[in-house]
Amino acid sequence: MSRITASLLVVLFLLPCLDCKADDDIPEDSPRRTDTVRLVEKALPATVMLQNVERRGDGSFGLSSGSGLVIDTQGFVLTNNHVVAGDTARRIVTLANGASAPFQVVARYPFADIALVKIPAHESLAAMPIGRSHDLMLGEPTLVIGSPDRLTSTVSTGIVSGLQRRTSMAALGSAGLIQTSAPSGHGGSGGPLINALGEVIGIISSGRDNMENVAFAIPADRIRMAFPEMLFAEARYGFRLGAEVDMLSDRAVLLAIEKDSPAAKSGLQTGDTIEKVGDREVRDGVGFWLALTKVKAGDGLALKVSRGDETLDVAVKLGKHVPWPATDIDKDELTAGLKASVYEGLWERLPDFESLEPVEQTVAKTVTLDVTKRREHVGIVFEGYVRLPHDGLYLFGLTSDDGSRLIIDDKTVVDLDGPHPAIEHGAQLSLRKGLHKLRIEFFEAEGKEQLEVSVQSDKIKPQPLPADWLVHL
């Protein structure tokens, strides 16, 4: 294309449409202003396009894009984890009104393929809270808004065409997905799936290249349940409150209060509903945790609480978050690798390995099934310590076929017990630098077999558990 032709195209693109009419000029009672149009007008301002300038292995740069939903007026956006993954040199958000700005990733949760990002909010942004997905009906209408192929504010309609779907991904979050006939191409991932009431019932995560009008969405209920672990607010921002919120309620209802926690000392009770955090109104559990992203240890937190027919003002003095301490052990007694014990048997659940005699014992440099030639009717236990290089938040992933369990510092942090195809799940932990006790249990019944353990942090890219981190007595 010549420079003259390109310039003409730009001029034509920028010329006003002489026959076009602004939406605001369409009368409210016009038959053109259908229920779908009203839904779009309500939801569109809360949708964004996210672009990543990515570094490639050969030193060049590429551009990837996806979609997102503003879920908080202060600029928090929900999207897919895979939309913001990769080695990125620059991240750019484009709002529905065309304004662009940099954005930053706040938190990731790859096991549900969701991520939380923050965009500049010089003024209150339009936002749509996450709804519910527990009562979806096949055939009910759906609306999708996204930016496929960087075509911002693209709208499509369809129906709920399937429930409890599973994609080819191994992540546990890839099961139980919503299927919709509303098209969503590449770049539409992260956009909202909306029902006829204007409620966000899911986030688009993938489609099928070999099928038309088939897209899959992460259910809203799964997003709600994963949100506290993804944000991990107390560890991320260094404070301690000691309260658990009902993430499936349409209000911020306290489910549990930790004994002797700041929440308990303030007089908060289970069943209380948080109406305000400071001067911010709180709608539900997601809004409650987002309201705590600007607090720190030692702050006084002013809460407005409903308790029965009463409205109370409660003052909480926030404590300090304490990460799990490292193990104090004589490092001169440690040897590289993990102890690996192999057992023979046919199980439906992980057995009590302590009561069994191993048929093989060795030292494994990494977590691998190659410690034995047995591939069926076998159990393996890896034991030792993992040496963490820095204080911080660590996200451990466990993938297995069949059952497995990840135990750190004598606490079960991931449990994938039972026979199943390859699935992945994980846990985020706040840990001190140094040695932490590690135990991995696994069994394989029949068929395919797989066992992998991964780790990442704010300073470490996702990777298999490094061999030079693993030691044993």
C-alpha positions in Angstrom: 0.0 0.0 0.0 1.4 3.4 -0.9 1.8 6.2 1.6 -0.8 8.3 -0.4 -3.4 5.5 -0.2 -2.7 4.9 3.5 -3.1 8.6 4.1 -6.4 8.7 2.3 -7.7 5.8 4.3 -6.8 7.6 7.5 -8.6 10.7 6.4 -11.7 8.8 5.4 -11.6 7.0 8.7 -11.5 10.3 10.6 -14.3 12.0 8.6 -17.6 12.2 10.5 -20.5 10.0 9.3 -22.8 12.5 7.8 -25.8 10.2 8.0 -25.1 8.9 11.5 -27.1 9.9 14.5 -25.9 9.9 18.1 -27.4 7.2 20.3 -28.5 10.0 22.7 -30.8 11.4 20.0 -32.8 8.2 19.7 -36.0 8.6 21.7 -36.3 6.4 24.8 -39.6 5.0 23.6 -38.2 4.1 20.1 -38.8 0.5 19.2 -35.1 0.5 18.1 -34.1 0.9 21.7 -34.6 -2.8 22.6 -33.8 -4.6 25.8 -30.5 -5.7 24.2 -29.6 -2.1 23.3 -30.3 -1.0 26.9 -28.1 -3.8 28.2 -25.3 -2.7 25.9 -25.6 0.9 27.0 -25.4 -0.2 30.7 -22.4 -2.6 30.3 -20.3 -1.0 27.6 -18.7 1.8 29.7 -17.3 -0.9 32.1 -15.5 -2.8 29.4 -11.9 -2.3 28.3 -9.3 -3.6 25.8 -5.9 -4.7 27.3 -2.8 -4.8 25.1 0.6 -6.2 25.9 3.9 -5.3 24.1 5.7 -8.6 24.5 9.4 -9.4 24.2 10.1 -12.3 21.9 12.9 -14.8 22.2 14.7 -13.3 19.2 14.8 -9.9 20.8 11.9 -8.5 18.7 8.6 -7.3 20.0 5.0 -8.4 19.4 1.6 -7.2 20.4 -1.1 -9.3 22.0 -4.5 -8.2 23.2 -7.5 -9.2 25.3 -10.5 -7.8 27.0 -11.5 -6.9 30.6 -14.3 -5.8 32.9 -14.1 -2.9 35.3 -15.4 -4.3 38.6 -14.6 -1.4 40.9 -14.9 2.4 40.4 -11.3 2.9 41.6 -9.9 1.1 38.5 -9.7 -2.6 39.2 -10.3 -4.7 36.2 -10.9 -8.5 36.0 -9.5 -10.4 33.0 -8.0 -13.8 32.1 -4.6 -14.7 33.5 -3.6 -15.8 30.0 -4.4 -12.3 28.7 -1.7 -10.7 30.8 0.9 -13.6 30.9 4.2 -13.4 29.2 7.3 -11.3 29.3 5.8 -7.9 28.7 7.6 -4.6 28.1 4.5 -2.4 28.2 0.9 -2.8 29.0 -1.8 -0.5 27.7 -5.5 -0.3 28.5 -8.1 1.3 26.2 -11.4 2.3 27.8 -14.8 2.2 26.0 -14.6 6.0 25.4 -11.3 5.6 23.6 -8.9 6.9 26.3 -5.7 4.9 26.8 -3.3 4.5 29.6 -0.7 2.1 31.1 -2.0 -0.6 33.5 -0.3 -2.9 36.0 -1.1 -6.5 37.0 -2.0 -6.7 40.7 -2.7 -10.5 41.2 -2.9 -13.7 39.2 -4.7 -17.0 39.8 -3.8 -19.3 36.8 -5.8 -22.2 38.3 -9.0 -20.4 37.5 -7.5 -18.4 34.6 -8.3 -15.0 36.2 -6.2 -12.0 37.0 -6.8 -8.6 38.6 -5.2 -5.5 37.0 -5.3 -1.8 38.0 -5.8 1.0 35.6 -5.5 4.8 36.4 -8.7 6.2 37.9 -8.5 9.9 38.0 -12.2 10.0 38.4 -14.8 7.3 39.3 -15.1 4.8 36.5 -18.1 2.9 35.4 -18.1 -0.6 36.9 -20.1 -3.8 36.9 -19.9 -6.2 39.8 -19.6 -9.9 39.4 -23.0 -11.6 39.6 -24.0 -15.3 40.2 -24.0 -18.4 38.0 -25.6 -21.0 40.2 -29.0 -21.0 38.5 -28.2 -20.7 34.7 -30.7 -22.2 32.3 -30.0 -23.6 28.9 -31.4 -21.3 26.3 -31.4 -18.1 28.3 -30.1 -15.1 26.4 -26.5 -13.9 26.8 -24.6 -10.8 25.7 -20.8 -10.7 25.2 -18.7 -7.5 24.9 -15.0 -7.7 24.0 -12.2 -6.6 21.7 -11.5 -9.5 19.3 -8.7 -8.7 17.0 -8.5 -5.3 18.7 -12.0 -4.3 17.5 -12.9 -2.5 20.7 -16.5 -2.6 22.0 -17.6 -5.5 19.9 -21.0 -6.8 20.9 -22.5 -10.2 20.2 -25.6 -12.1 21.4 -26.5 -15.7 21.9 -27.8 -18.1 24.5 -26.4 -20.4 27.2 -25.8 -23.3 24.9 -24.1 -25.7 27.4 -23.2 -26.1 31.1 -20.4 -27.9 32.9 -18.2 -27.9 29.9 -14.5 -28.8 30.0 -11.8 -27.5 27.7 -8.6 -29.3 26.8 -6.6 -27.4 29.4 -5.4 -29.3 32.5 -6.3 -26.6 35.0 -9.0 -27.5 37.4 -10.7 -24.2 36.4 -11.1 -25.5 32.8 -13.9 -27.7 34.0 -17.5 -26.7 34.7 -17.4 -23.8 32.1 -20.4 -22.1 30.6 -20.8 -22.5 26.9 -22.5 -19.7 24.9 -23.4 -19.3 21.3 -22.4 -15.6 21.4 -19.3 -15.4 19.2 -16.0 -14.3 20.7 -12.9 -14.4 18.6 -9.2 -14.0 19.6 -8.8 -11.0 21.8 -12.3 -11.5 23.3 -10.9 -13.4 26.3 -11.5 -11.6 29.5 -14.7 -9.9 28.4 -18.0 -10.2 30.3 -20.8 -12.8 29.7 -24.0 -11.0 30.6 -27.5 -12.3 31.2 -30.9 -10.6 30.4 -30.9 -8.8 33.7 -27.6 -7.1 33.0 -25.7 -9.3 35.5 -22.2 -10.6 34.8 -22.6 -14.4 34.9 -19.1 -15.2 33.7 -15.8 -14.1 32.0 -15.1 -15.3 28.5 -12.0 -17.5 28.5 -11.7 -19.4 25.2 -13.4 -20.5 22.0 -13.1 -23.3 19.5 -11.4 -22.5 16.2 -13.0 -25.5 14.5 -16.6 -24.6 15.6 -18.7 -21.6 15.0 -20.7 -19.7 17.7 -19.0 -21.6 20.5 -17.3 -19.8 23.4 -16.6 -20.8 27.0 -16.8 -18.6 30.1 -15.5 -19.0 33.6 -18.6 -19.0 35.9 -19.2 -16.1 38.1 -19.4 -18.3 41.2 -16.0 -19.7 40.6 -14.5 -16.2 40.2 -16.1 -15.1 43.5 -14.8 -18.2 45.4 -11.3 -17.8 43.9 -11.1 -14.0 44.4 -9.8 -13.9 48.1 -7.0 -16.4 47.3 -6.1 -14.6 44.2 -5.9 -11.2 45.8 -4.6 -12.6 49.1 -5.0 -9.1 50.5 -3.7 -9.6 54.1 -0.4 -11.1 52.9 -0.1 -8.8 49.8 -0.6 -5.6 51.8 0.9 -6.7 55.1 -2.1 -6.4 57.5 -4.1 -8.8 59.5 -7.9 -8.6 60.0 -8.8 -12.2 60.7 -12.3 -12.4 59.1 -13.8 -14.5 56.3 -16.5 -13.2 54.1 -19.3 -15.1 52.3 -18.2 -14.8 48.7 -21.5 -16.2 47.3 -23.8 -13.8 49.1 -25.1 -10.7 47.4 -23.8 -8.8 50.5 -20.6 -8.8 52.5 -21.6 -11.2 55.2 -19.0 -12.4 57.7 -18.7 -16.2 57.8 -16.0 -16.6 60.4 -13.9 -14.6 62.8 -10.4 -15.9 63.9 -9.9 -16.2 67.6 -7.9 -13.3 69.1 -7.7 -11.6 65.7 -8.1 -7.8 65.2 -11.6 -8.6 63.9 -12.5 -10.5 67.1 -11.1 -7.8 69.4 -13.2 -5.1 67.7 -16.4 -7.0 68.5 -17.2 -8.1 65.0 -19.4 -11.2 64.9 -20.3 -13.9 62.3 -23.4 -12.9 60.5 -22.5 -9.2 60.5 -22.9 -7.5 57.2 -20.2 -4.9 56.2 -22.0 -1.9 54.6 -19.0 0.5 54.5 -15.2 0.4 54.8 -14.3 3.9 55.6 -16.3 6.1 53.3 -16.6 3.4 50.6 -19.8 1.5 50.3 -19.4 -2.3 50.0 -21.7 -4.3 47.8 -20.4 -7.9 48.3 -17.3 -10.0 49.2 -15.4 -8.9 46.2 -16.0 -5.2 47.0 -15.0 -5.8 50.6 -11.6 -7.2 49.7 -11.0 -4.5 47.1 -11.8 -1.8 49.7 -8.9 -3.2 51.8 -6.2 -2.7 49.1 -5.1 0.7 50.5 -4.8 -0.2 54.2 -1.7 -1.3 56.1 -0.7 -2.8 59.4 -1.5 -0.5 62.3 -4.3 1.4 60.5 -7.5 2.1 62.2 -10.3 0.7 60.0 -13.8 2.3 60.4 -16.6 -0.1 59.4 -20.3 0.4 59.2 -22.0 -2.9 60.0 -25.5 -4.2 60.0 -26.4 -6.7 62.7 -30.0 -7.7 62.7 -32.1 -4.5 62.9 -29.1 -2.5 64.1 -26.5 -0.4 62.3 -23.2 -0.2 64.1 -20.0 1.7 63.8 -17.1 -0.6 64.5 -13.4 0.5 64.7 -10.8 -2.2 64.0 -7.1 -1.8 64.7 -5.4 -3.8 62.0 -2.6 -6.2 63.0 0.5 -7.2 61.1 0.5 -10.1 58.7 3.0 -12.8 59.7 4.4 -15.1 56.9 5.1 -18.8 57.6 8.5 -19.0 59.2 11.4 -21.0 57.7 12.5 -24.2 59.4 15.5 -23.9 61.7 17.6 -26.9 60.7 21.4 -27.7 60.6 22.2 -27.1 56.9 25.3 -29.2 57.1 23.1 -32.3 57.5 21.3 -31.6 54.3 21.8 -33.4 51.0 20.6 -32.4 47.5 17.3 -33.9 46.2 14.2 -35.4 47.8 13.7 -38.8 49.4 11.5 -40.9 47.1 9.6 -43.9 48.4 7.7 -46.2 45.9 4.7 -48.3 47.0 2.8 -51.0 45.1 -1.0 -51.2 45.3 -4.3 -50.4 43.7 -6.1 -47.6 45.4 -9.2 -45.3 44.8 -7.8 -42.7 47.3 -4.4 -41.8 48.6 -3.6 -44.4 51.2 -1.9 -43.9 54.6 1.6 -44.4 53.2 3.1 -44.3 56.7 1.4 -47.7 57.4 2.8 -49.3 54.2 6.3 -50.7 53.4 7.9 -49.2 50.3 9.1 -51.5 47.5 11.7 -49.1 46.3 13.6 -46.2 47.9 15.8 -43.6 46.2 16.8 -40.0 46.0 15.1 -37.8 43.3 16.8 -34.7 41.9 13.4 -33.4 40.9 9.7 -34.3 41.3 9.4 -36.9 38.6 7.7 -40.3 38.0 11.0 -41.6 36.6 12.1 -42.6 40.1 10.4 -46.0 39.2 9.7 -48.0 36.1 6.2 -48.9 37.5 3.4 -47.0 35.7 0.3 -48.6 37.1 -0.9 -49.6 40.6 1.9 -47.5 42.1 2.2 -44.8 44.8 5.1 -42.4 45.4 6.0 -40.2 48.3 8.6 -37.4 47.9 10.0 -35.9 51.2 12.5 -33.2 52.1 12.7 -29.5 52.1 12.3 -26.7 49.6 14.8 -23.8 50.0 13.0 -20.5 49.0 15.3 -17.6 47.8 13.3 -14.7 49.2 10.5 -13.6 51.5 7.2 -13.2 49.6 4.1 -14.7 48.1 4.6 -18.0 46.4 2.1 -19.6 44.1 2.5 -23.4 44.0 0.9 -25.5 41.3 0.2 -29.3 41.4 -0.8 -31.3 38.3 -1.6 -35.0 38.5 -3.2 -38.0 36.9 -4.3 -39.7 39.2 -4.5 -38.5 42.8 -1.9 -36.3 44.6 -1.4 -34.1 47.6 1.0 -31.2 48.2 2.0 -30.7 51.9 4.2 -27.7 53.0 5.3 -27.3 56.6 2.9 -30.2 57.6 -0.1 -28.4 56.1 -2.0 -29.8 53.1 -2.1 -26.9 50.7 -3.4 -28.7 47.5 -5.5 -31.8 47.5 -6.2 -33.6 44.2 -7.1 -37.0 45.6 -9.0 -39.7 43.7 -8.7 -41.1 40.2 -9.1 -38.4 37.5 -7.5 -37.2 34.3 -4.7 -34.7 34.4 -5.9 -31.6 36.4 -4.0 -28.7 37.9 -4.7 -26.7 41.0 -2.6 -24.7 43.4 -2.3 -22.5 46.4 -0.8 -19.1 47.2 1.3 -18.9 50.4 3.1 -16.2 52.3 6.5 -17.7 53.2 9.8 -16.6 54.7 13.1 -17.1 52.9 14.8 -20.4 53.8 13.9 -24.0 54.2 10.3 -25.2 54.3 9.3 -28.9 54.9 7.9 -30.5 51.7 5.9 -33.7 51.1 4.3 -34.8 47.9 2.0 -37.9 47.8 0.9 -39.5 44.5 -0.9 -42.6 43.3 -1.6 -44.0 39.8 -4.3 -46.5 39.2 -4.5 -47.3 35.5 -4.2 -45.4 32.2 -2.1 -42.3 31.7 0.0 -40.9 34.5 1.4 -37.4 35.3 2.8 -35.5 38.2 4.2 -32.0 38.1 4.9 -29.3 40.7 5.4 -25.7 39.7 6.2 -22.5 41.5 6.1 -18.7 40.8 6.3 -15.5 42.8 6.5 -11.8 42.1 10.2 -12.3 41.4 10.2 -15.7 39.8 8.5 -16.7 36.5 6.3 -19.8 36.5 8.6 -22.9 36.3 8.8 -26.5 37.5 10.1 -26.7 41.1 13.8 -26.1 40.7 16.1 -29.0 41.5 18.6 -26.7 43.3 15.9 -25.8 45.7 15.3 -29.4 46.9 17.2 -31.0 49.8 16.7 -33.7 52.4 18.1 -35.0 55.6 
